[in-house]
Amino acid sequence: MNDFYWFCQNHASEYNKSWNFFDGLSEGAAQAYSDAARHGHRPTWSFNSGSTSRARATRATKDFQEGFEDPFSMFSDRPPPSQKNAPANDGPQGPRMGRLQAKALDTLGLEGHADKATVRKRYTELLRAYHPDSNGGDRSFEDQLQKVVEAYQILKNANMG
């Protein structure tokens, strides 16, 4: 560490070109160093729901239980203390839904508290009514058919259909 070489610019350039940082390391060790350099040689982990992530979340929750509020449930699945006694999302008409789901139900001609079977039944009824194969090749209902299919896809993605 205390050895210094005093070169002119040309000789310093020649020395630097021939110097190999990985000299003496195996191919695997050099590759591991190169891979670790991508993230600054810091420890990393995946964000999936594996057991290590769950264990880390549990540990973080235990470390900060006193005086720590987790408003977005980032460290645990339980609600924050301020929402423990809050009412559930389900109202008298059923689960709360967004504008897309409400519009999709309206397109299918259903109420907000319709269950999956009702949604599926209404979808098949409208599909039969608007499909050109079932109404003698009349293509005037294609726009309505497309709206019905899109509405059902929205409800299906929202786990309502």
GUPAFI-944087 format. One record per atom (N, C-alpha, C): x, y, z; atom name; residue number from 1; residue in one letter. Coordinates in pm, 1 decimal. Last residue first. Layout:
N
((X, Y, Z), CA, NUM, A)
...
//
This chain:
161
((-6687.3, -1174.3, -1162.6), N, 161, G)
((-6752.9, -1247.2, -1270.2), CA, 161, G)
((-6688.1, -1377.7, -1302.0), C, 161, G)
((-6545.9, -1041.1, -981.9), N, 160, M)
((-6690.2, -1032.3, -966.3), CA, 160, M)
((-6762.8, -1113.7, -1071.6), C, 160, M)
((-6275.2, -989.2, -991.8), N, 159, N)
((-6321.6, -1108.2, -920.4), CA, 159, N)
((-6470.4, -1099.9, -889.1), C, 159, N)
((-6197.9, -798.6, -1164.2), N, 158, A)
((-6227.6, -752.1, -1028.2), CA, 158, A)
((-6280.5, -867.2, -941.1), C, 158, A)
((-6189.0, -940.0, -1398.7), N, 157, N)
((-6062.3, -900.1, -1339.4), CA, 157, N)
((-6079.5, -850.1, -1195.6), C, 157, N)
((-6466.1, -957.3, -1438.7), N, 156, K)
((-6388.4, -1079.8, -1416.4), CA, 156, K)
((-6254.6, -1047.5, -1351.8), C, 156, K)
((-6531.9, -692.7, -1488.6), N, 155, L)
((-6586.3, -759.4, -1369.2), CA, 155, L)
((-6510.2, -886.5, -1336.8), C, 155, L)
((-6388.0, -655.1, -1727.6), N, 154, I)
((-6362.7, -568.9, -1611.4), CA, 154, I)
((-6410.8, -636.7, -1483.9), C, 154, I)
((-6512.7, -847.1, -1889.6), N, 153, Q)
((-6369.8, -859.3, -1859.6), CA, 153, Q)
((-6332.8, -774.4, -1738.2), C, 153, Q)
((-6771.9, -739.9, -1905.1), N, 152, Y)
((-6750.9, -867.9, -1836.7), CA, 152, Y)
((-6604.4, -887.9, -1800.9), C, 152, Y)
((-6717.1, -508.5, -2051.7), N, 151, A)
((-6772.9, -497.6, -1916.3), CA, 151, A)
((-6750.9, -627.5, -1839.8), C, 151, A)
((-6630.1, -618.3, -2294.3), N, 150, E)
((-6538.4, -537.2, -2214.3), CA, 150, E)
((-6587.3, -526.6, -2070.4), C, 150, E)
((-6871.4, -743.8, -2374.5), N, 149, V)
((-6751.0, -824.6, -2353.4), CA, 149, V)
((-6651.0, -747.9, -2266.6), C, 149, V)
((-7038.1, -519.0, -2399.3), N, 148, V)
((-7072.6, -625.9, -2305.2), CA, 148, V)
((-6949.8, -710.3, -2273.3), C, 148, V)
((-6909.6, -376.0, -2601.5), N, 147, K)
((-6923.2, -315.3, -2469.4), CA, 147, K)
((-6954.3, -421.2, -2363.8), C, 147, K)
((-6941.4, -557.4, -2814.0), N, 146, Q)
((-6807.6, -524.4, -2768.0), CA, 146, Q)
((-6812.3, -462.6, -2627.1), C, 146, Q)
((-7221.2, -550.0, -2842.2), N, 145, L)
((-7154.3, -675.3, -2807.9), CA, 145, L)
((-7014.8, -647.8, -2751.1), C, 145, L)
((-7255.9, -285.8, -2924.5), N, 144, Q)
((-7311.0, -328.4, -2795.4), CA, 144, Q)
((-7246.1, -458.0, -2748.8), C, 144, Q)
((-7127.5, -302.2, -3172.4), N, 143, D)
((-7078.7, -209.2, -3070.9), CA, 143, D)
((-7128.7, -248.7, -2932.2), C, 143, D)
((-7287.0, -494.7, -3307.8), N, 142, E)
((-7146.2, -521.4, -3277.7), CA, 142, E)
((-7090.8, -430.1, -3169.9), C, 142, E)
((-7545.9, -485.3, -3398.0), N, 141, F)
((-7527.4, -488.2, -3253.6), CA, 141, F)
((-7381.1, -509.5, -3212.7), C, 141, F)
((-7550.4, -507.7, -3669.8), N, 140, S)
((-7579.5, -375.1, -3614.7), CA, 140, S)
((-7557.9, -369.2, -3463.2), C, 140, S)
((-7522.0, -740.5, -3806.2), N, 139, R)
((-7401.5, -686.6, -3744.2), CA, 139, R)
((-7426.0, -549.9, -3680.9), C, 139, R)
((-7702.1, -1027.6, -3833.4), N, 138, D)
((-7719.9, -883.8, -3820.0), CA, 138, D)
((-7601.8, -826.6, -3741.3), C, 138, D)
((-7701.5, -1301.9, -3848.2), N, 137, G)
((-7596.7, -1229.4, -3920.0), CA, 137, G)
((-7608.7, -1078.8, -3912.9), C, 137, G)
((-7904.6, -1402.5, -3679.3), N, 136, G)
((-7920.6, -1407.5, -3824.9), CA, 136, G)
((-7818.3, -1326.2, -3902.1), C, 136, G)
((-7821.0, -1396.2, -3415.4), N, 135, N)
((-7933.0, -1311.1, -3457.8), CA, 135, N)
((-7937.8, -1295.6, -3610.2), C, 135, N)
((-7605.4, -1558.1, -3369.2), N, 134, S)
((-7732.4, -1599.0, -3309.4), CA, 134, S)
((-7848.4, -1508.6, -3349.5), C, 134, S)
((-7392.3, -1442.6, -3498.8), N, 133, D)
((-7426.6, -1580.8, -3532.4), CA, 133, D)
((-7563.3, -1620.4, -3478.5), C, 133, D)
((-7364.0, -1187.3, -3380.0), N, 132, P)
((-7419.5, -1200.1, -3516.8), CA, 132, P)
((-7458.9, -1342.7, -3554.4), C, 132, P)
((-7474.6, -1136.5, -3045.9), N, 131, H)
((-7377.8, -1200.3, -3134.3), CA, 131, H)
((-7438.5, -1220.1, -3273.6), C, 131, H)
((-7670.2, -1037.0, -2873.5), N, 130, Y)
((-7599.7, -943.8, -2959.8), CA, 130, Y)
((-7505.2, -1009.8, -3060.3), C, 130, Y)
((-7778.1, -1259.1, -2734.8), N, 129, A)
((-7867.2, -1162.2, -2798.8), CA, 129, A)
((-7794.2, -1077.3, -2902.4), C, 129, A)
((-7559.1, -1396.7, -2630.9), N, 128, R)
((-7647.8, -1463.5, -2727.9), CA, 128, R)
((-7733.5, -1363.0, -2803.4), C, 128, R)
((-7466.2, -1196.4, -2460.6), N, 127, L)
((-7379.2, -1248.3, -2565.8), CA, 127, L)
((-7463.0, -1316.3, -2673.2), C, 127, L)
((-7674.0, -1171.6, -2281.1), N, 126, L)
((-7645.8, -1061.1, -2371.8), CA, 126, L)
((-7556.4, -1104.1, -2487.2), C, 126, L)
((-7651.4, -1425.9, -2154.5), N, 125, E)
((-7776.6, -1382.8, -2217.3), CA, 125, E)
((-7750.6, -1272.4, -2320.5), C, 125, E)
((-7391.2, -1421.9, -2054.3), N, 124, T)
((-7424.1, -1518.7, -2159.8), CA, 124, T)
((-7554.6, -1481.7, -2230.6), C, 124, T)
((-7423.6, -1211.8, -1865.0), N, 123, Y)
((-7325.9, -1199.9, -1973.4), CA, 123, Y)
((-7360.0, -1296.6, -2087.0), C, 123, Y)
((-7605.9, -1321.8, -1686.9), N, 122, R)
((-7646.0, -1205.1, -1765.0), CA, 122, R)
((-7552.8, -1184.7, -1885.1), C, 122, R)
((-7445.1, -1528.9, -1581.6), N, 121, K)
((-7571.0, -1560.2, -1649.1), CA, 121, K)
((-7614.6, -1443.9, -1738.6), C, 121, K)
((-7234.9, -1385.1, -1461.4), N, 120, R)
((-7206.2, -1479.3, -1570.1), CA, 120, R)
((-7333.4, -1509.7, -1650.4), C, 120, R)
((-7379.1, -1244.0, -1265.5), N, 119, V)
((-7302.1, -1171.3, -1366.9), CA, 119, V)
((-7277.2, -1261.2, -1487.6), C, 119, V)
((-7479.4, -1456.0, -1114.3), N, 118, T)
((-7571.5, -1364.1, -1180.4), CA, 118, T)
((-7501.6, -1287.8, -1292.4), C, 118, T)
((-7242.7, -1568.3, -1018.7), N, 117, A)
((-7332.1, -1648.7, -1101.9), CA, 117, A)
((-7428.4, -1559.7, -1179.2), C, 117, A)
((-7133.3, -1358.3, -862.0), N, 116, K)
((-7064.0, -1408.2, -980.6), CA, 116, K)
((-7157.5, -1484.4, -1073.8), C, 116, K)
((-7399.7, -1125.6, -766.0), N, 115, D)
((-7292.8, -1221.7, -739.3), CA, 115, D)
((-7236.0, -1273.3, -872.3), C, 115, D)
((-7479.8, -781.2, -728.0), N, 114, A)
((-7490.0, -903.9, -807.5), CA, 114, A)
((-7371.4, -995.6, -777.9), C, 114, A)
((-7506.6, -533.0, -610.4), N, 113, H)
((-7488.2, -648.9, -522.3), CA, 113, H)
((-7499.5, -782.2, -597.4), C, 113, H)
((-7557.6, -337.0, -803.6), N, 112, G)
((-7427.0, -344.3, -741.4), CA, 112, G)
((-7402.4, -466.1, -655.6), C, 112, G)
((-7750.7, -480.3, -1078.6), N, 111, E)
((-7735.5, -398.2, -959.1), CA, 111, E)
((-7598.3, -422.0, -898.1), C, 111, E)
((-7715.6, -476.2, -1439.6), N, 110, L)
((-7721.8, -541.9, -1309.9), CA, 110, L)
((-7705.0, -440.7, -1197.3), C, 110, L)
((-7664.3, -429.0, -1711.4), N, 109, G)
((-7799.2, -411.9, -1658.8), CA, 109, G)
((-7818.4, -479.3, -1524.2), C, 109, G)
((-7416.8, -420.6, -1816.5), N, 108, L)
((-7482.9, -551.5, -1817.0), CA, 108, L)
((-7625.0, -543.8, -1763.0), C, 108, L)
((-7367.1, -154.4, -1765.1), N, 107, T)
((-7368.0, -201.2, -1904.2), CA, 107, T)
((-7439.3, -335.5, -1915.0), C, 107, T)
((-7359.1, -160.2, -1486.8), N, 106, D)
((-7465.5, -86.0, -1553.5), CA, 106, D)
((-7478.3, -130.0, -1699.5), C, 106, D)
((-7124.5, -303.3, -1448.3), N, 105, L)
((-7252.2, -361.3, -1402.0), CA, 105, L)
((-7369.9, -291.7, -1470.2), C, 105, L)
((-6948.1, -113.1, -1554.5), N, 104, A)
((-6960.0, -244.0, -1617.3), CA, 104, A)
((-7090.3, -312.2, -1576.1), C, 104, A)
((-6978.3, 96.0, -1373.6), N, 103, K)
((-7017.5, 117.5, -1513.2), CA, 103, K)
((-7035.5, -15.7, -1585.5), C, 103, K)
((-6873.5, -28.9, -1146.6), N, 102, A)
((-7012.7, 18.5, -1145.5), CA, 102, A)
((-7062.8, 39.6, -1288.3), C, 102, A)
((-6611.3, -76.4, -1230.3), N, 101, Q)
((-6697.6, -189.7, -1199.3), CA, 101, Q)
((-6844.8, -147.7, -1200.0), C, 101, Q)
((-6522.9, 190.7, -1265.4), N, 100, L)
((-6521.8, 95.7, -1377.5), CA, 100, L)
((-6616.4, -21.2, -1352.2), C, 100, L)
((-6546.4, 304.6, -1009.3), N, 99, R)
((-6633.0, 351.9, -1118.1), CA, 99, R)
((-6638.1, 254.6, -1234.7), C, 99, R)
((-6520.8, 34.4, -765.6), N, 98, G)
((-6481.0, 155.9, -833.6), CA, 98, G)
((-6578.0, 192.8, -944.2), C, 98, G)
((-6701.5, -76.8, -475.6), N, 97, M)
((-6640.4, -96.9, -606.1), CA, 97, M)
((-6608.4, 37.7, -667.1), C, 97, M)
((-6753.2, -252.2, -171.1), N, 96, R)
((-6735.0, -125.4, -242.2), CA, 96, R)
((-6665.1, -153.3, -374.6), C, 96, R)
((-6977.0, -534.2, -143.2), N, 95, P)
((-6844.2, -474.8, -139.1), CA, 95, P)
((-6838.0, -344.2, -217.8), C, 95, P)
((-7318.9, -453.2, -51.4), N, 94, G)
((-7211.8, -545.1, -87.3), CA, 94, G)
((-7077.9, -473.9, -85.2), C, 94, G)
((-7503.5, -274.1, 41.8), N, 93, Q)
((-7525.0, -324.7, -92.7), CA, 93, Q)
((-7417.2, -423.2, -135.0), C, 93, Q)
((-7410.5, -204.1, 292.2), N, 92, P)
((-7536.6, -278.4, 285.7), CA, 92, P)
((-7563.1, -335.2, 146.1), C, 92, P)
((-7057.1, -265.7, 239.3), N, 91, G)
((-7169.6, -185.5, 284.1), CA, 91, G)
((-7295.4, -268.7, 277.1), C, 91, G)
((-6734.2, -359.3, 314.0), N, 90, D)
((-6864.2, -405.0, 267.0), CA, 90, D)
((-6973.4, -316.7, 325.9), C, 90, D)
((-6509.5, -276.0, 440.0), N, 89, N)
((-6539.9, -215.0, 310.6), CA, 89, N)
((-6676.6, -255.4, 259.0), C, 89, N)
((-6581.8, -237.5, 794.2), N, 88, A)
((-6530.3, -310.5, 678.3), CA, 88, A)
((-6571.6, -239.4, 550.6), C, 88, A)
((-6503.6, 36.7, 1013.5), N, 87, P)
((-6596.2, -57.7, 950.3), CA, 87, P)
((-6533.3, -122.1, 828.2), C, 87, P)
((-6230.1, 34.9, 1248.9), N, 86, A)
((-6299.7, 94.3, 1134.8), CA, 86, A)
((-6394.3, -7.8, 1072.3), C, 86, A)
((-6071.8, -54.7, 1447.8), N, 85, N)
((-6215.3, -52.1, 1475.8), CA, 85, N)
((-6294.7, 10.3, 1362.7), C, 85, N)
((-5820.3, -33.6, 1328.7), N, 84, K)
((-5863.8, -161.9, 1384.0), CA, 84, K)
((-6014.0, -166.1, 1405.6), C, 84, K)
((-5703.7, 191.4, 1231.6), N, 83, Q)
((-5812.3, 133.2, 1152.5), CA, 83, Q)
((-5864.3, 2.3, 1209.1), C, 83, Q)
((-5496.0, 266.7, 1393.2), N, 82, S)
((-5602.3, 364.3, 1372.9), CA, 82, S)
((-5721.4, 307.3, 1296.4), C, 82, S)
((-5317.3, 48.9, 1378.6), N, 81, P)
((-5398.5, 69.5, 1499.2), CA, 81, P)
((-5513.2, 166.3, 1478.6), C, 81, P)
((-5348.6, -106.0, 1049.2), N, 80, P)
((-5282.5, -18.8, 1145.7), CA, 80, P)
((-5373.6, 6.9, 1264.6), C, 80, P)
((-5424.2, -458.9, 999.3), N, 79, P)
((-5450.8, -316.2, 979.2), CA, 79, P)
((-5376.5, -232.0, 1082.1), C, 79, P)
((-5179.5, -709.6, 902.5), N, 78, R)
((-5285.4, -660.5, 990.3), CA, 78, R)
((-5304.2, -510.3, 971.1), C, 78, R)
((-4966.9, -786.3, 757.6), N, 77, D)
((-5097.0, -797.1, 693.0), CA, 77, D)
((-5209.7, -740.2, 778.8), C, 77, D)
((-4673.2, -572.8, 760.9), N, 76, S)
((-4756.5, -681.8, 810.9), CA, 76, S)
((-4890.0, -680.2, 738.6), C, 76, S)
((-4540.8, -368.4, 642.4), N, 75, F)
((-4461.3, -462.5, 718.4), CA, 75, F)
((-4543.2, -577.5, 775.9), C, 75, F)
((-4728.6, -215.0, 512.3), N, 74, M)
((-4610.5, -256.3, 436.9), CA, 74, M)
((-4533.7, -366.3, 509.3), C, 74, M)
((-4974.9, -92.1, 569.0), N, 73, S)
((-4954.2, -235.4, 592.9), CA, 73, S)
((-4837.1, -287.8, 510.7), C, 73, S)
((-4982.0, 180.9, 566.3), N, 72, F)
((-5006.0, 114.1, 439.5), CA, 72, F)
((-4986.4, -36.1, 448.5), C, 72, F)
((-4926.1, 265.8, 828.5), N, 71, P)
((-5051.4, 304.9, 765.7), CA, 71, P)
((-5082.4, 233.2, 635.7), C, 71, P)
((-4811.4, 157.2, 1096.2), N, 70, D)
((-4786.1, 109.8, 960.5), CA, 70, D)
((-4909.9, 140.2, 876.4), C, 70, D)
((-4662.0, 318.8, 1364.7), N, 69, E)
((-4786.0, 293.2, 1292.7), CA, 69, E)
((-4751.9, 260.9, 1148.0), C, 69, E)
((-4500.3, 264.9, 1663.1), N, 68, F)
((-4485.6, 266.5, 1518.7), CA, 68, F)
((-4618.5, 233.4, 1454.7), C, 68, F)
((-4504.3, 231.5, 1938.6), N, 67, G)
((-4502.4, 365.9, 1884.2), CA, 67, G)
((-4487.9, 374.3, 1733.5), C, 67, G)
((-4376.1, -82.2, 1925.2), N, 66, E)
((-4405.6, 26.6, 2017.0), CA, 66, E)
((-4394.2, 160.3, 1946.6), C, 66, E)
((-4293.8, -229.4, 1698.0), N, 65, Q)
((-4429.7, -239.4, 1749.8), CA, 65, Q)
((-4465.6, -122.7, 1840.5), C, 65, Q)
((-4056.2, -256.2, 1556.0), N, 64, F)
((-4120.2, -125.9, 1562.1), CA, 64, F)
((-4261.0, -129.4, 1621.6), C, 64, F)
((-3973.0, -520.5, 1569.6), N, 63, D)
((-3879.3, -415.0, 1607.9), CA, 63, D)
((-3949.6, -282.1, 1630.2), C, 63, D)
((-4191.4, -659.7, 1464.7), N, 62, K)
((-4158.5, -675.9, 1605.9), CA, 62, K)
((-4066.7, -564.4, 1654.6), C, 62, K)
((-4172.5, -576.2, 1198.5), N, 61, T)
((-4291.4, -545.2, 1275.7), CA, 61, T)
((-4262.3, -555.3, 1424.4), C, 61, T)
((-3927.9, -684.2, 1123.7), N, 60, A)
((-3945.2, -539.1, 1121.4), CA, 60, A)
((-4065.5, -498.0, 1203.7), C, 60, A)
((-3989.6, -957.0, 1146.4), N, 59, R)
((-3884.6, -899.7, 1229.5), CA, 59, R)
((-3900.4, -748.3, 1236.3), C, 59, R)
((-4184.0, -978.3, 948.0), N, 58, T)
((-4218.0, -1009.2, 1086.8), CA, 58, T)
((-4116.7, -946.3, 1181.2), C, 58, T)
((-4031.0, -915.9, 723.1), N, 57, A)
((-4143.9, -830.5, 759.2), CA, 57, A)
((-4184.4, -853.1, 904.2), C, 57, A)
((-3851.2, -1128.2, 725.7), N, 56, R)
((-3800.2, -993.2, 739.1), CA, 56, R)
((-3912.5, -898.7, 781.3), C, 56, R)
((-4028.8, -1339.6, 680.9), N, 55, A)
((-3952.9, -1335.9, 805.3), CA, 55, A)
((-3898.7, -1195.9, 830.4), C, 55, A)
((-4116.8, -1272.7, 425.7), N, 54, R)
((-4212.8, -1277.7, 535.2), CA, 54, R)
((-4140.7, -1269.8, 669.2), C, 54, R)
((-3881.0, -1300.2, 283.5), N, 53, S)
((-3947.4, -1170.8, 287.3), CA, 53, S)
((-4045.1, -1164.7, 403.5), C, 53, S)
((-3833.8, -1571.7, 323.4), N, 52, T)
((-3737.5, -1475.1, 374.8), CA, 52, T)
((-3798.4, -1337.2, 382.5), C, 52, T)
((-4050.2, -1697.3, 197.4), N, 51, S)
((-4040.3, -1705.2, 342.8), CA, 51, S)
((-3940.0, -1604.7, 397.1), C, 51, S)
((-4183.7, -1479.9, -63.2), N, 50, G)
((-4114.1, -1596.7, -10.3), CA, 50, G)
((-4099.2, -1589.1, 140.3), C, 50, G)
((-4315.3, -1303.1, -230.8), N, 49, S)
((-4375.9, -1337.3, -101.7), CA, 49, S)
((-4311.8, -1462.2, -43.1), C, 49, S)
((-4055.0, -1092.0, -367.9), N, 48, N)
((-4166.2, -1186.1, -377.8), CA, 48, N)
((-4214.6, -1222.8, -238.0), C, 48, N)
((-3841.8, -927.7, -390.3), N, 47, F)
((-3960.7, -872.5, -328.5), CA, 47, F)
((-4079.4, -967.4, -339.1), C, 47, F)
((-3514.6, -1055.5, -307.2), N, 46, S)
((-3627.5, -1037.3, -397.2), CA, 46, S)
((-3747.0, -984.6, -319.3), C, 46, S)
((-3223.1, -879.9, -200.4), N, 45, W)
((-3322.0, -985.8, -183.9), CA, 45, W)
((-3437.3, -955.9, -277.6), C, 45, W)
((-2874.8, -797.8, -139.2), N, 44, T)
((-3003.6, -779.2, -206.6), CA, 44, T)
((-3094.7, -896.6, -175.4), C, 44, T)
((-2601.9, -615.3, 0.3), N, 43, P)
((-2688.1, -734.7, -0.6), CA, 43, P)
((-2822.3, -702.7, -65.6), C, 43, P)
((-2382.8, -444.0, -227.5), N, 42, R)
((-2472.6, -441.9, -112.3), CA, 42, R)
((-2557.6, -568.6, -115.3), C, 42, R)
((-2219.3, -384.2, -441.5), N, 41, H)
((-2170.4, -479.7, -340.6), CA, 41, H)
((-2253.5, -475.1, -212.6), C, 41, H)
((-2366.0, -235.1, -629.2), N, 40, G)
((-2280.5, -166.7, -533.3), CA, 40, G)
((-2228.2, -254.0, -422.2), C, 40, G)
((-2491.5, -390.0, -814.2), N, 39, H)
((-2573.1, -330.7, -708.4), CA, 39, H)
((-2487.3, -274.6, -596.1), C, 39, H)
((-2284.6, -464.5, -982.9), N, 38, R)
((-2407.4, -409.2, -1041.5), CA, 38, R)
((-2494.1, -340.5, -937.3), C, 38, R)
((-2093.0, -593.3, -835.2), N, 37, A)
((-2069.9, -452.1, -866.3), CA, 37, A)
((-2194.8, -387.1, -924.7), C, 37, A)
((-2168.2, -856.5, -836.0), N, 36, A)
((-2196.8, -778.7, -715.5), CA, 36, A)
((-2177.9, -629.7, -740.1), C, 36, A)
((-2065.4, -933.9, -1086.1), N, 35, D)
((-2210.4, -936.1, -1061.8), CA, 35, D)
((-2247.8, -850.4, -941.7), C, 35, D)
((-1789.7, -905.4, -1036.1), N, 34, S)
((-1853.0, -826.1, -1140.7), CA, 34, S)
((-2004.2, -820.4, -1122.5), C, 34, S)
((-1756.0, -1100.6, -839.4), N, 33, Y)
((-1726.3, -961.0, -809.8), CA, 33, Y)
((-1795.5, -869.1, -910.8), C, 33, Y)
((-1824.5, -1328.2, -988.9), N, 32, A)
((-1903.6, -1292.9, -870.8), CA, 32, A)
((-1880.2, -1146.9, -832.9), C, 32, A)
((-1618.3, -1326.1, -1179.7), N, 31, Q)
((-1757.9, -1309.3, -1223.4), CA, 31, Q)
((-1846.6, -1269.0, -1107.2), C, 31, Q)
((-1398.8, -1374.8, -1012.6), N, 30, A)
((-1403.3, -1251.6, -1091.1), CA, 30, A)
((-1545.7, -1224.1, -1138.3), C, 30, A)
((-1468.3, -1627.8, -919.0), N, 29, A)
((-1457.5, -1517.2, -824.3), CA, 29, A)
((-1463.3, -1382.9, -896.6), C, 29, A)
((-1459.7, -1777.1, -1159.0), N, 28, G)
((-1584.3, -1766.7, -1082.7), CA, 28, G)
((-1581.7, -1649.3, -986.3), C, 28, G)
((-1189.8, -1756.7, -1229.1), N, 27, E)
((-1292.5, -1705.1, -1320.5), CA, 27, E)
((-1424.6, -1683.0, -1246.0), C, 27, E)
((-989.0, -1650.8, -945.4), N, 26, S)
((-1043.4, -1751.5, -1035.8), CA, 26, S)
((-1150.1, -1687.1, -1124.2), C, 26, S)
((-732.5, -1401.1, -931.3), N, 25, L)
((-865.8, -1451.0, -894.0), CA, 25, L)
((-909.4, -1557.3, -993.9), C, 25, L)
((-496.2, -1310.0, -1039.8), N, 24, G)
((-487.4, -1397.2, -923.4), CA, 24, G)
((-622.5, -1450.7, -876.9), C, 24, G)
((-626.3, -1009.6, -1151.9), N, 23, D)
((-510.8, -1098.4, -1158.5), CA, 23, D)
((-502.1, -1179.3, -1028.7), C, 23, D)
((-821.4, -819.6, -1164.1), N, 22, F)
((-863.7, -955.8, -1133.8), CA, 22, F)
((-748.8, -1056.0, -1140.7), C, 22, F)
((-689.9, -587.5, -1244.9), N, 21, F)
((-748.6, -591.7, -1111.4), CA, 21, F)
((-779.4, -735.4, -1069.1), C, 21, F)
((-403.1, -553.7, -1416.7), N, 20, N)
((-525.1, -633.7, -1416.3), CA, 20, N)
((-574.3, -646.6, -1272.4), C, 20, N)
((-219.9, -326.3, -1617.5), N, 19, W)
((-256.8, -368.3, -1481.5), CA, 19, W)
((-390.5, -439.7, -1484.3), C, 19, W)
((-170.1, -223.4, -1867.2), N, 18, S)
((-127.1, -361.0, -1841.9), CA, 18, S)
((-169.7, -413.3, -1704.9), C, 18, S)
((-266.8, 34.6, -1853.2), N, 17, K)
((-323.6, -55.9, -1953.4), CA, 17, K)
((-287.5, -201.3, -1924.2), C, 17, K)
((-102.0, 147.2, -1656.3), N, 16, N)
((-244.5, 127.1, -1628.2), CA, 16, N)
((-309.7, 32.0, -1728.0), C, 16, N)
((143.9, 161.2, -1795.3), N, 15, Y)
((131.9, 79.5, -1674.7), CA, 15, Y)
((-15.2, 47.2, -1645.8), C, 15, Y)
((81.1, 346.9, -1998.7), N, 14, E)
((122.5, 211.0, -2034.6), CA, 14, E)
((107.7, 115.1, -1916.1), C, 14, E)
((24.3, 572.9, -1841.2), N, 13, S)
((-78.3, 518.6, -1928.8), CA, 13, S)
((-46.1, 373.7, -1966.3), C, 13, S)
((273.2, 610.0, -1723.5), N, 12, A)
((156.8, 582.9, -1638.2), CA, 12, A)
((44.4, 521.0, -1720.5), C, 12, A)
((428.8, 672.5, -1949.4), N, 11, H)
((455.3, 548.2, -1877.7), CA, 11, H)
((339.9, 510.9, -1783.7), C, 11, H)
((309.2, 919.8, -2019.4), N, 10, N)
((313.1, 808.5, -2115.5), CA, 10, N)
((335.6, 675.6, -2044.0), C, 10, N)
((348.3, 1079.0, -1787.5), N, 9, Q)
((213.6, 1048.3, -1837.2), CA, 9, Q)
((214.2, 929.0, -1932.6), C, 9, Q)
((597.3, 926.4, -1575.1), N, 8, C)
((549.8, 1034.2, -1662.1), CA, 8, C)
((415.3, 990.6, -1719.7), C, 8, C)
((561.7, 796.8, -1244.2), N, 7, F)
((576.2, 781.1, -1388.0), CA, 7, F)
((541.3, 911.8, -1458.0), C, 7, F)
((643.2, 677.1, -954.6), N, 6, W)
((637.0, 810.3, -1013.5), CA, 6, W)
((668.2, 796.1, -1162.7), C, 6, W)
((476.9, 468.8, -739.9), N, 5, Y)
((554.7, 474.6, -862.7), CA, 5, Y)
((534.9, 613.6, -922.3), C, 5, Y)
((486.2, 364.5, -406.7), N, 4, F)
((441.1, 461.4, -504.8), CA, 4, F)
((534.2, 456.9, -624.5), C, 4, F)
((376.6, 162.5, -148.8), N, 3, D)
((466.2, 171.9, -263.5), CA, 3, D)
((406.2, 267.6, -365.7), C, 3, D)
((203.6, 115.9, 54.0), N, 2, N)
((287.5, 234.9, 64.4), CA, 2, N)
((388.1, 246.2, -48.6), C, 2, N)
((82.1, -119.9, 0.0), N, 1, M)
((0.0, 0.0, 0.0), CA, 1, M)
((86.7, 126.5, 0.0), C, 1, M)
//
